[in-house]
Amino acid sequence: MLSGKHIVVGISGGIAAYKIPQLIRLLTKAGAEVRVCATHNALEFVGEVTLRTLSNAPVYSEVFAPENNRATEHISLHDWADLTIVAPATANIIGKMANGIADDALSTMLLAMNKPIVVAPSMNTNMFLHPAVVRNIDTIGLWDNVTVMGSPEGLLACGDTGAGRMAEPEDICLIADKLLEPQTLRGKRVLLTAGPTKEAIDPVRFISNHSSGKMAYALAHELEKRGAEVTIISGEVASEVRRRANDCTIIDVTSAEQMYAATTERFSQADIAILCAAVADYRPETAADRKIKRSGEELTLRLVENPDIAARLGQLKQAGQLLVGFALETDNAEQNAQDKLKKKNLDAIVLNSLADKGAGFNTDTNKVTILLANGEAMHYPLKDKTEVARDIAEVVTRLSDKLTSLPL
Ligand code: CTP
């Protein structure tokens, strides 16, 4: 939701200011317009020209700068802004915010700012743990329009290791994006399956598939941003994929049977279930408890069918619950997806065809068609998986609105 939004980036004088050009790039790449307001100390750490060039606008650092049309220009940023980010937020600027002090362009602008403000603290650990700073952070954290980000432990620029590092620009962007999203799914509980399952052959080998979980986690993030409470029943996925869904509850499973148990157990408490996982249809009848050694002869693995989670939820579904599946097909795509929609009693199915270049497993893009139980079909062009997730989230929101407005 950053596209077309007006973001003020307030920079105070901490060494992490060197990361702010990257933050501005991320925001502008996502389609936001940025204005920078920086303290004098901040401009010792990061060049004014860099900030002006990346934001394509003058940098506000002086209350009485001749290039400001009016001496109150930085204050009127609150009219322009949809959201403000203070990063890095030093102990000093946090103290000024908490105590209503306005003695330079940044602190004055912040005192006048009545839109959402994201604060990303950054300071030496001793300062971060000082009772005065703890109190100031607690104070601003209670204000309705302020979100204070965590300060992860790590190596600090001063050479110490500990709490007080600034949150990464990618994470600051995710929070900003979320705060700007209308809360159309507030109060909805979503259960989502994700990633591949692994079916053990012996303690070191398994049968699995190429699912990366990228689509599922991008979708979880989109739904969570809209206010939904998302629980992901997840097969193994890479940590950078997992990071997309920081605020979701993640329940880790390995096999299809574990995913089945975890999902069916929670379904009655869910308003919406979305089955993105690439569940293995078969598993070895028995998993050897020791490594199978080469014997010089043929080896036959006998496979038995796994339970179908989607079909079971389709049987359990109550009025008011929404069930959405995925289908990955190589041929006869739309017909096969229609058949699955009916057979599993789904309300919608998201079809990706492996025949489409750039769609399917392990890519950052996808091309989907969404089929609804009422026969409606929506075809989308090839897009980044984050944008596809947005399209799917829109349809899910629309369908869940319809369901909740129906008398039970
Ligand atoms: N699904 C599931 N449990 C299974 C198999 C599939 O929940 N054991 C779900 C998938 O998460 C997806 C939908 O059912 O939402 C369709 O999955 P897909 O693998 O395309 O269909 P299958 O029913 O397994 O049919 P086939 O593999 O024969 O195409």
Boltz pocket constraint, residues with backbone or C-beta under 6 A from the ligand:
constraints:
  - pocket:
      binder: B
      contacts: [[A, 193], [A, 256], [A, 275], [A, 276], [A, 277], [A, 278], [A, 279], [A, 280], [A, 281], [A, 306], [A, 307], [A, 308], [A, 309], [A, 310], [A, 311], [A, 324], [A, 325], [A, 326], [A, 327], [A, 328], [A, 340]]
      max_distance: 6.0
